[in-house]
C-alpha cells in the first residue's frame, strides 16, 4: 500500500461546537510532531495557544465560518480538517475555498485518512460552487509532496505574520471544476 492508498473508509462527520474538546485532543497529538522540525519550539507553542484555544476554535467556527470535519476510525477520532469559502475580495474569491487545517494522528498517518479528509473538503467545496481549493503549507513541510500528489500546484510564496513570528508558506491551489 502506498502512503496515499486509502484504507477502509473512515467515518467523516461535520464537527460542531460540542466537538471542540475532540479537536483540541487531536491537535495536541498532531501539532508538535508536525512542526517540531520546521519551526522553533517557542513559535510552535505560541501558535498552538493562539489557534487551538477553545475560544479561538469557537471564533473560527462561529465568526469566521470555518467548517470542521472529524474522521473516525473504529469509532475513535483520528483526524480533522477545516475549510471555508474565500471572501469575495480575495483573488478568485467567491469561486474558491481555503483548506485551513488537515491533521491526522501520527499513529494513523499513511493509512489514507488524509486522502479521505481532503476529498471530503473538495466535495463540500464543489457542492458549494467552489471552482478551486487553496491552502497554505510551510515551505519546509514534507506534506507538500502529499498535496502535489493530490493535484495541488504551488502558486506563490507568502510570509504570514502570527504574533511575533512568521509562517514561511507556499500557497497551493487545486482546480475543482
Secondary structure, DSSP 8 states (H G I E B T S, - for coil): --TT---S--EEEE--GGGHHHHHHHHHHHHHHHHTTTS-HHHHHHHHHHHSSHHHHHHHHHTS--EEEEEEETTEEEEEEEEEE--TTSTTTTSEEEEEEEEE-GGGTTSSHHHHHHHHHHHHHHHTT-SEEEEEEETT-THHHHHHHTT-EEEEEEEEEETTEEEEEEEEEEE--
